Amino acid sequence: MVEDPMSSTPEKSAEPAIELRETVNDGQQTVSSKPFWQSPLFIGSYLAMSLGVTGYYTGFAMPSNTLSIINADIGPSADITWVSTCFTLTAAISSTIVGRLSDIFGRRYFFVAGSMLALIGSIVASTSQTVNQLIGATALIGLGSGTQSSYVYVIAEIVPYKHRALMIGLINILTVPASAFGPLVARAFILHTSATWRWNYYFAIILNGCSTILWFTCYFPPRFETLHRNRSRWQQLLKVDFIGMLLFSGGMLLFLLGISWGGNQYAWNSAHVIATIVVGAVMLIAFILFEIYSGIDEPFIPLSSFKNIQFDVIVLLSVVGGMVYYSSAVIYPTLIQIFYTTDIFRVGVLTCAPTAGTCFGLFAGGLVCEKIGHLKMQYIFSACALTAFTAGLAAANASNQDLATAFGVLGGFFVGYLELLTESTSTIVLSDQMLLGSSIGVLNTLRTASGTIATTIYVSILTNTVSAKMTSVFVPAVVRAGLPTNMVERFVAAFTSGSETAIANFPGVTPELLRTATTAYQACYSAGFRKVFLTSIAFGGCAIVASLLYRDIKPEVMERGVVVHLQRPTREETVIVQGAPDKEE
């Protein structure tokens, strides 16, 4: 029986609680008396995580903001959207795979290899001459991101419970240029460097290169021999749940691919979309049944974590909270360009509202959430606030830029604050701290998957609403302004292309017609934006309900120390075990 973090009566754990100790000259085993944050290995590992997370944003989020510009340079290609899709797909499956396998075999070389993959992908991306090359490079970056986005459980292992939130929040200091101001920096590269968008990847090369060096030189978590004293690597490899891994990864990949295709590359009722979604869903169902009934010793995803109701509540909060966020993250840049400006640099500045809010919400949460206490009330308030401020963007229009910016920042702030709460408490409520990688890896995958689903929902709502309004609002408006009915179709095509040349050279166009068309076009999108942001209330409501189910963690639980100590392999490692050790094979 494992200990319940919500309970004040501790029980003996049936799983090993690893504590690495150093053997000094007199042969006595001792733990260094220095605070954990003064250890050079901790500092180096923490910097490796910070640089890796920044590389994550630089290698994906920043280029994603300028895909149309990239496409104009090395395209044009209809496949440019695959740059974003490919990253999402590979990142989703790699998080869980890295988490589970590093739980089993040790984390060190998985994180070194992941950082190297991201580095190689960034190098290839920076030299890409075609969109297809960029897609392939992004696949490598996405696979590497499985380690970059896994910093939460790495921090959780090497930091005492009561400092986990603080150290997770502080890591966002170094990510500010890419996470908070990524859209602005990406456009600054385009406007003020000769390499333009390629500097996104040059920046990522620097970050990933430094991160790889630091992982290799400073990150020394428990080795395989420490984790499994009575098993060889080959024996442990034979126990890996490859069937579960294949069903989960293949099912998730196909399901998300179908969701991403729907309404974009293919119609929702096309064979491509239906087949991939159905086959993916069937594989995921088969995976769950296999994990439950196969009786395998070490399942790919230990379902014991999901028998913990508290962890399930946090997963739900993370997932639906993220779905609210995606309404502004995905739609906000379009709102800026429709209502306020099409200038490359100004779009970058204004688009930073939700991203900067999120980054500073993460940082602020890390600083104050433990001091405030009463985490349940913080959860409830954050869920209510992010729902209210995000829904408030439904009131945005061409004449209230300040309101849109304020709500964008505030909505993003509480998304970040909620994310900090879920990231820190998800590692604490787990009874078995030896399954941190597996459990948080699944959480990351589910959050990515839910983001893909939310993006599809919001884009479909916006597209369908605008399409309907173009017929009922835009066309009648331009006809009343004097446009001949036989020219409507061509005018709509020219106006929606965004090309000033195409509009200026359109026969018979007048300033009055352009003003009318602009106002009507904004009205069409205003209706679409309103529906999107009001739809986010449904997900926000789920987050509020989930927050009401959360139970505060007992104070004594927060007094526990680190799960593992970092230690160079030249020193002898021993393990203090609570519960039974590995059985002899």
N, C-alpha and C positions, 0 to 999 in steps of 0.2 A: 504494500500500500504506500503510495507516494503522498507527500505532504501537500495539503491544500493551502495555497498562499492566502486564501481568505479566512483560514481557520487560525485561531489563536493557540490551538493545541497541536504542536508538531508531532508528526509520526515519522518513523524511520523510513528513509528512502530505499527502494529496492534497486535503484540504479546507482552506478558509481558517481560520486561527486569528486571530480578531479581537482587536486591541488598539487601543483608542481613545487618541489622544494630543491634548493641547491645544496650540494655537498661541499662543505668548505674543508680547509686543511686539517682540522682536528677530527674530521670524520663525522661530525655532528650535522644533522640536517636542520636547516633553519630557513625561515622566510625572511627576506630582506625587510628591515624596519623602515625603509624609505616609503613615503607615500607613493601610490601607484603612478601618479602623474609625473614623478621625478625620474622615473626609469627611462634611460635612453631608448630602450626597446619599445616602451609604450609611446614615447613621443614620436619616434620614427614611424611606428605602425599607424598612429593617429594621423600623422601627416600623409601617409600613403592613402588612407581612407579619404581624407579631405580632397587631395589632389585627384583621386579616382572618381569621386562623386562629381567634382568640377569637370573632369574629362567626360563624364557621362552626359552632362548638360551640353558641353561644348560640341561633342561628336554627334548629337542628335537634335536637341531642342533648338539650338541656334541655327543649324542648316534648315530645319523644318520651317522656320520663319521666313526663309528666303528661297523656297523651292522654285517659285516662278522665275526668279532672277537666274538661278542656277540652270534651269531648263532652257532659258534663252541663250545661255552661253555655250552649253555643251549639247543641247538638243536641237530643235524641240523634239520631245518624245511624249507620247501619251502615257508612257510607263513611269513618269516622274513621281507619281503618287506612291509607287512601290518603294521609294526610299523610306518613307514613313512607315508603310505597312510592313516592310521587311524587318525593320528594327523592332517594331511592336511584337511580331511573331517570334523572333529569335530571343528577345529579352524575356518574353513570357515563359518560355519553356526552360531557358537556361537558369533562371532564378531557383526553381525547385530542384533541378538536377544538381546544381552546385551545392545547394543547401544540404541535400540528403547525402551525396557522396562525400562531402567534406566532413559531415558528422561521423561518417564511418571510417574514412581513411586519413583524416586530418586535414586541416584547412590550408596549410602553408602553400603547397605547390598548386593547388587549385586557384588561389588568389594571385600567385605570381603568373601562372599561365593565362588567367583571365585578363590581367592587366596587359600582358604581352599581345594577346589577341586584339584588344582594343587599340594598342599601339600600331600593330600591323595594319589593321583596318583603317586607321586614320592616315597612315602613310599612303596606302592604296587610294583612299578617297581624295587626298590632296593632289594626286597626280592623274586623276580620272579624266579621260577625254570624251567619254560617252556616258549617257545615263545608265546604261547597263553595267558599266564598270563601277559606277557610284553605288548602284544597288548591291552588287556583290561585296563591295567594301563595307557597306552599312550592315550587311549580314554578319560580318566578322565583328564589327563594333557592337552589334546587338548581343552576340554570344558572349563577348567580353563583359558586357554590362551586367551579366548575371552575378559577377563578383562586385562590380562597382556599386550596385544597388543593394548589396547585402551587408553594408557597413553596420546596420543596426544590431545584428546578432554578434558581430565581431566585437563591437563596443561593449555589448551586454556581457560578454564572457570575461572581459579583462577590466571591467569597472565595477565597483561595489554597487549594489542595488540602488542605494539612495542617490547615487551620482549618475545613474544611467540617463535620465532625462536631460540633465545639464550637459553631459558630454555629447549626446545626440544633437542637442540644440546648437552647441558651440561649433560643431563641424560645419555649420552653414555659413560661418564667417568667410571662409576661403571660397565658398561657392558663389558668393554674391555677384561677381562680374558675369558669370554664365547663367546662374539660376534667376537672380532678381532682374538683371539688366541685359539678359541674353539677346532679346530682340533689338535693343539699341546697339549693343556691341556688334552684332552680326551686320547691321546696316552701316555702322561706322567703318567696318572692314571693307565693305563694298564701295563706299564713297571715298575713302581716304587711303586705300592701299592699292598698289598695282596688281596684287594677286587677288583682290576683291574677296569673293566668297571662300576661296581656298584657305584664307587665313583662319577660318573656323577650324579647319583640320590641322593647320600648322600649330595653332594654339593647343589643340587636343594632343598632338604629337608631343609637345613639351610636357604637358600635364601627365599624360600616360607614361612617358619615358621616365620622368622623375618618380612617379608612383611605383612603377615596376622595380626600380632600383631600391626604393625604400621597403617595399614588400620583401624583396630578396634579402636585404641586409638587416632588417629589424624585426620582421614578423616570425616569431618562433613559438607557435602554439604547440599543444601536445602532439607528439609524433605518433605514427601508427603503432609502434611498439609499446607506447605508453597507454594508448586506448585499448589495445588488444594484446594483453601480455601472453596469452596462451594460443594465439592463432597466427598463422603466417598470412602474408598478403594474398597468396593464392587461395588459401582456405576461405578468407573473408570475401574474395572476389566471387567465389562460387555461391556465396550466400546472397549476393546482390540480386534484387528483384528486377531482373531485366524485362520480364513480361509486363510488370506493372509500369515500369519506366516507358516502355514502348506504347502501351495503351494510353497512358496519361499524356505523354508528349505528342504522340500522333493525333489523339483526339482533340487536344487543346489547339494544336496547330491547324487542323482542318476546320474546326468550329470557328475559330477567330478569322481564318481566311475567308470562309463563307460570309461571315458578318461584314468583313471589310469590303468584299466584292459587292454585296447587295446594294443596289441603287447607284453604284459607281461604275465599275467595269462592266457589270452585268445587271440585268433587271432582277428583281427579287424572285420572280417566278421562273427564272431561267434554270436549266439543268445544272449549270456550274454552281450556282448558289445553293440550290436545294440539296444537291448531292453532297457537297462539302459539309454543310451544316448538319444534315441528317447522319452521315457517316461519322462525323466528329462527335456528335452527341451520343451515338450508339457506342463508340469506343470509350467515351468517358463513363457511361453507365456500366459498360463491361469492366472497366477499371475498378470502379467502386465495388462491384460484386466480387471481383477477383480478390481484392484486398480483404474483404470481409470473410469470404468463405474458403479461400485457398489454404489457409492455415500456414502460410509461409512464415518463417522465423523472423525475418527482417523485411517487412513490407516497404515499398518505395515511399509511401506516405504513411507514417504511423498514425492510425486513426485514433489512438489514445488521446492525442492533443485535442481532437474535436469532440471528445467526450467531456471536455472541460467547458462547461457552459460559459464561464467568464471569458475564455479565449474566443469562443464562438461569437459572443457579443462584440468583442473588440474587432474581430474580422469583419462583422457586419457594419460596424461603424466606419471602419477604414474603407470598405468597398463603396457603401452608399455615399459617404462623405466625399469620396473621390468622384463619384458620378455627378454630384452637385457641382464640384469644381470644374469638371470638363465642360459644363455649359458656358462658363466664361472663358476658360482656357482656349477652347476651340472656336467659339463664336465671336469673342471680343475683338480679335484683329479685323474680322470682316466688318463688325460694327464701326470700328474706327474709320476704315476706308470708305464706308458708305456715307457716314454722317459728317465726318470732321476733316479728313485730309487724305490725299493720296501721295503726298510727299514722302519719299522713302525714309528720310531721317525722322520726320515727325511721327510717322506711323510707328517707327521703332520706339520713340519716346513714350507715346501714349499707350502702346501695347504692353509696356512694363507694369501697368497698374496692378493687374491680378498676380503676375509673377513676383513682383517685388513684395506685394502684400503677403503672399504665401511664404516667401523666404524669411521675412521678418517675423511672421507668425511662428514659424519653427524656432527661430532664435529666441524670441520672447518667451515662448512656452518653456524652452529649456531653462531659462533663467528663473522663472517665477513659479512654475507649476508645483514643484515640491514645497516651496515656501508657503504658497497659498494653502495647500492641502485640499481636503474635500474634493477629491478627483471626480466623484460622481457629479457634483454641482458644476465643475468645470466642463465636464463632458456635455451636460445638458445645455449650459449657456452657450458653449461653442457651436453645438448643433443648431440651436435656435438662431444664433447670430448669423452663421454662414447661410442658413436657409433664407433668412429675412433679407440680408444684403444682396445675395445673388438674385433673389426674386425681384428685388428693387430695381435691378437693371432693366426690367420690363418697361420702366417709365422713361428709359433713355430715348432721346430723339435728337434731331439736328441742332436744336437750340439749347441743350443743357449738357454740354460737355463736362462741366465741373461735377455735376451729379453722377454722370457715368464713371468718371475717374474715381470719385470718392467711393462709390459702391463697389467698383472694381477692386480698389485697394482693400477696403474693409472686408469684402467677401473673401478675397484671397488670404487676408490675415487670419481669419478664423478657420479657413481650410487648413492653413499651415499649423495653427495652434492645435486643431483637432488631430492632425496627422502626427504631431509631436506626442500627444497623449497616447495615441494608439501604438506608435512605434516603441515608446518606452514601457508602457504597461503590458503590451503583448509579450514582452520578454520576461516580465516579472510573474505573471499569473501562471506561466507554464510550470507544472509540477516537476517535470523532468527537464532539467536544464541541459541535459546531454542531447536533447532533440531541438535545440534552438534553430539550427540551420534548416532542418526539415520543415519545421512549423512556420518560421518566418519566411522561408522560401516560398511555401504555398501561399501565404498571405500576399507576398509580392506578386505572385502569378495571378491570383484572383483579382488583385487591384488593377493590374494591367489589363486583364480580360474584361473587367467591368468598365474600364476606361474606353476600351474599344467598342463595347456595346453602347455605352452612353454617347460616344462620339457619333456612332451610326444613327442613333435615335435623334439626336439634336440636329444633325445635318439633314436627315430625312424630313424632319418637321420644317426646318427652315426652307429647304428646297421646294417642298410641296406647297407650302404657304405662299412663298414668293411667286411661284409659277401660277398659282390660282389668282393671286392679286394682280399679276401682270395683265391677265386677260380682263379682269373686272375693274381694275383701277387705272393702270398705266395706259392701256390702249385707248379707252374712251377719253382720257385726259389729253393725249397728244392729238387725237382727232379733233377735239373741240378747239385745240390751239392752232388748227389750220393744216395739219398733216393729211394729205390725201390718203384715203383708205387703201389704195393699191400700193402704197409705199410703206405701210405700217410694218410689215414683216421685215423688210430690209432695214428700216430704221431701228427696230428693236434689236436686231443683230448687231448693228453698228454701235448703238448706245451701250449695250451690255458688254461689248468687247473690252470696254475701258480704254480704247485707243482714241486719243484726242484728235489724231489725224483723220481717222475714219469718220468721226463725228463732224469735224470742221469741214470736210470735203463732201459731206452728204448734200445732195441737191435740194435747194429750197429751205435749208435750215436757217432759222432766225434766232436772235437772242431770246425772244419771248418763248419760242418753242423749246429751247434748251432749258430755260428756267422752269417751265411747266413740266418737262420730262424729268428733270432732276428732282423736283418736289414729289412727283408721282412715284418715281423710282424709290425714293427714300420712304415714302408711305408704304410701299409694298414690303420693303425690308423691315420697317418698323413693326408691321403686323407679324412678320416671321420671328423677329427677335422677341417680341412680347410672348408669343406662344412657347418659344424655347425656354425662356427664363421662368415662366409660370409652370412649365412642365417640371422644372428642377425642384419645385416644391414637393412633388410626390416623393422624390428620393430624399429630400431633406426631412420630410415627415418620418420616413423610415429610420433615418439617423436619430431623430429625436426620441422615437419609441425605443430604439436600441439603447440610447444613453440612459433611459429610465430603468433599464434592466441591469445596468452595471452596478457592481458592488465594490465598495471601497476596500482597498488592501489594508490588512492589519499592520499597524506601525512596526511591530517586531519583525515582520518580514523584510521591511526596508533596511534593517540593520545588518543584513547578511553581507558577506564580503564578495570577493571576486570568485568566479567559477574556475578560471585557470590563470596561472601566472605565465607570462612570456619568459622564456629561458633559452639561452643559446645551447645547441646540441652538444657542445664540448663538455658540458657538465652533466653529471648523472641525474637522471630523472626518476622520481618515485611517485607512486600514486597512493593517496589515501582513499580507501574505498569504503563507502557505506553500502552494505548489501553484498550480494554474491558476486565474485569475479567471473570472468569468462570461463566457461567450462572447457576442460581439455577436449581437444578434437580427436 
